[in-house]
């Protein structure tokens, strides 16, 4: 009889990263990690839903010194990162750590 496996959040993220990286085949990744393909898609839907529910303002600017949707009511960014290619990422204090990490990874 097969025992139910408990995957850590880190394990799930690594499998998701591998399964949905460029050129990857979900079925191959599932076989390698001995997990059902459907479970990988279930994890992806849950992760996407969690990110959407946790969404708060983060603004990516193409040019330093400009502000997209600038208004007097916009809160001051807690983190402002200027990238060498001229892009700027502003993360507000209300952003969850997971959202901040996701935004930084997206900027790579």
Backbone torsions as a table, in degrees:
resi	resn	phi	psi	omega
1	UNK	NA	137.1	-176.8
2	UNK	-84.9	133.7	179.8
3	UNK	-86.9	140.7	177.4
4	UNK	-70.1	132.1	-179.4
5	UNK	-92.3	143.3	173.7
6	UNK	-107.0	113.7	179.7
7	UNK	-92.6	134.2	174.8
8	UNK	-74.4	160.6	177.3
9	UNK	-58.2	-38.7	179.9
10	UNK	-64.5	-42.1	177.3
11	UNK	-60.2	-45.1	-179.9
12	UNK	-61.2	-44.9	179.6
13	UNK	-61.6	-41.9	179.6
14	UNK	-63.7	-43.0	179.0
15	UNK	-65.7	-42.2	177.5
16	UNK	-62.3	-43.9	178.4
17	UNK	-58.1	-46.0	-178.7
18	UNK	-67.4	-44.2	-175.3
19	UNK	-66.6	-33.5	-175.2
20	UNK	-110.5	18.1	174.0
21	UNK	-77.0	162.4	-176.9
22	UNK	-57.4	127.2	176.8
23	UNK	81.9	-0.6	-178.0
24	UNK	-79.9	154.7	175.6
25	UNK	-115.2	119.4	-176.1
26	UNK	-57.2	-40.7	-179.1
27	UNK	-61.7	-40.9	179.2
28	UNK	-65.9	-43.2	179.4
29	UNK	-63.7	-42.5	179.3
30	UNK	-60.0	-45.7	178.2
31	UNK	-61.2	-44.4	-178.4
32	UNK	-60.4	-36.3	-176.6
33	UNK	-100.4	5.0	179.3
34	UNK	54.2	53.0	178.4
35	UNK	-134.7	149.0	180.0
36	UNK	-69.8	139.0	178.2
37	UNK	-55.6	-42.8	-178.9
38	UNK	-60.3	-33.4	179.0
39	UNK	-67.9	-35.6	177.3
40	UNK	-63.2	-43.8	178.5
41	UNK	-66.9	-35.8	176.5
42	UNK	-62.8	-44.2	177.9
43	UNK	-61.5	-40.6	-179.0
44	UNK	-64.3	-44.9	178.7
45	UNK	-60.6	-42.2	179.8
46	UNK	-64.5	-41.6	-179.9
47	UNK	-65.9	-42.5	178.9
48	UNK	-64.8	-40.3	178.3
49	UNK	-63.4	-41.5	-179.7
50	UNK	-64.2	-40.9	179.1
51	UNK	-66.4	-42.2	-179.7
52	UNK	-64.7	-38.5	179.7
53	UNK	-70.2	-29.6	-177.1
54	UNK	-91.8	3.6	-174.1
55	UNK	-63.5	129.1	170.5
56	UNK	-135.6	173.4	-173.7
57	UNK	-60.9	128.2	167.5
58	UNK	-141.4	132.0	-175.3
59	UNK	-118.1	128.3	175.3
60	UNK	-108.3	122.2	-178.0
61	UNK	-107.4	139.5	179.6
62	UNK	-76.5	-31.0	-177.8
63	UNK	-125.5	134.2	177.1
64	UNK	-60.8	143.8	176.1
65	UNK	89.6	-6.6	176.9
66	UNK	-108.1	154.5	179.5
67	UNK	-126.6	120.7	175.4
68	UNK	-74.1	135.3	179.3
69	UNK	55.3	42.7	-178.9
70	UNK	-65.9	134.0	175.1
71	UNK	-152.6	160.4	-179.3
72	UNK	-69.1	-20.6	-177.8
73	UNK	-88.1	-9.2	-178.1
74	UNK	-70.6	128.6	-179.8
75	UNK	-68.9	158.5	178.6
76	UNK	-75.6	138.2	-178.5
77	UNK	-67.7	141.1	176.7
78	UNK	-81.0	-32.0	-179.9
79	UNK	-133.4	131.5	174.5
80	UNK	-128.0	121.0	179.8
81	UNK	-115.8	124.4	175.3
82	UNK	-101.2	123.6	-179.7
83	UNK	-95.7	156.9	-176.1
84	UNK	-59.8	-29.3	-177.9
85	UNK	-83.8	6.5	176.1
86	UNK	97.7	-8.4	178.4
87	UNK	-78.2	154.8	178.9
88	UNK	-133.2	134.6	177.4
89	UNK	-115.3	125.4	177.1
90	UNK	-115.0	125.5	179.2
91	UNK	-116.8	128.3	-176.2
92	UNK	-88.3	157.5	-174.7
93	UNK	-58.7	-27.8	-179.1
94	UNK	-77.6	-9.3	-178.7
95	UNK	-67.5	138.4	177.1
96	UNK	-73.3	155.6	176.5
97	UNK	-56.8	-38.0	-179.6
98	UNK	-63.6	-40.1	178.6
99	UNK	-67.2	-41.0	178.5
100	UNK	-61.0	-43.8	179.0
101	UNK	-63.3	-44.1	179.8
102	UNK	-61.9	-41.2	178.6
103	UNK	-65.0	-41.0	178.8
104	UNK	-65.5	-41.3	178.4
105	UNK	-65.2	-35.8	178.8
106	UNK	-66.7	-27.3	-178.6
107	UNK	-78.3	-13.1	-178.6
108	UNK	-57.2	NA	NA
